Amino acid sequence: MLKVYVAGALSGKETEYIKNMHRMIKWANKVRKIGFAVFVPGLDFLMGVVVGDMEYSDYFDNGQPWLRSSDAVFLVPGWEESEGTSLEVYEATLNHIPTYETLEELKAFKKSKEKQ
């Protein structure tokens, strides 16, 4: 199964972060439903709640190996305003991992991989 890293805006005030996480999970579920395994970096939020002393870099650094091992990156609408997501797009580009902004593009990617 192809793996997709779901990237999008997360940071902000607590309520904003939770709203952003909600949006990312909704989009990740759409990606999952078309046949991909998904990784949502915002889900480590719960680790931060339990551990209690995680910094932004702890969250970001934890997601990067998942990004580098993904077959593609899906960019949740609104990602353009996120500095962290821009860094993830750059990392994906450096590692020749394609990025997609629509489910249609992602479906076409999947279809092309299935033909190989």
KATANOR-V317439 format. One record per residue. N is the residue number from 0. RES is the residue in one letter. OMEGA is omega in radians with two decimals (NA if undefined). NEAR is the number of other C-alpha atoms within 8 Angstrom. Layout:
BEGIN
n = <N N>
res = <RES RES>
omega = <OMEGA OMEGA>
near = <NEAR NEAR>
END
This chain:
BEGIN
n = <0 1 2 3 4 5 6 7 8 9 10 11 12 13 14 15 16 17 18 19 20 21 22 23 24 25 26 27 28 29 30 31 32 33 34 35 36 37 38 39 40 41 42 43 44 45 46 47 48 49 50 51 52 53 54 55 56 57 58 59 60 61 62 63 64 65 66 67 68 69 70 71 72 73 74 75 76 77 78 79 80 81 82 83 84 85 86 87 88 89 90 91 92 93 94 95 96 97 98 99 100 101 102 103 104 105 106 107 108 109 110 111 112 113 114 115>
res = <M L K V Y V A G A L S G K E T E Y I K N M H R M I K W A N K V R K I G F A V F V P G L D F L M G V V V G D M E Y S D Y F D N G Q P W L R S S D A V F L V P G W E E S E G T S L E V Y E A T L N H I P T Y E T L E E L K A F K K S K E K Q>
omega = <3.11 -3.10 3.12 3.03 -3.10 -3.06 3.10 3.14 3.10 -2.94 -3.11 3.08 -3.03 -3.11 3.10 3.12 -3.13 3.08 3.12 3.12 3.10 -3.14 -3.14 -3.14 3.10 3.12 3.12 3.12 3.06 3.11 3.11 -3.09 3.08 2.95 3.11 2.89 -3.05 2.98 3.13 -3.06 -3.14 -3.10 3.08 3.00 -3.13 3.06 3.12 3.10 -3.11 -3.09 3.03 -3.09 3.14 3.08 3.12 -3.10 3.09 3.12 -3.08 -3.11 3.11 -3.10 -3.02 3.07 3.10 3.10 -3.07 3.12 -3.13 3.07 -3.13 3.06 3.03 -3.11 -3.14 3.12 -3.09 -3.09 -3.01 -3.12 -3.04 3.09 3.13 3.13 3.08 3.08 3.11 3.08 3.10 3.12 3.11 3.13 3.12 -3.09 3.09 3.10 -3.10 3.08 -3.11 -3.13 3.11 3.09 3.12 3.09 -3.13 3.09 3.13 3.08 -3.14 -3.13 -3.14 3.12 3.14 3.12 -3.08 NA>
near = <5 9 12 14 14 14 14 13 13 11 7 7 6 6 7 10 11 9 8 12 11 8 8 14 9 8 9 12 8 8 12 10 7 7 8 11 9 11 10 11 11 8 8 8 8 7 9 10 7 6 7 7 5 8 6 6 6 8 12 10 8 8 9 9 8 10 11 10 7 12 9 11 15 13 12 12 7 8 12 9 6 11 7 8 12 10 8 11 9 8 9 14 9 7 7 6 12 9 10 11 9 8 8 6 9 10 9 8 8 9 8 8 7 6 5 4>
END
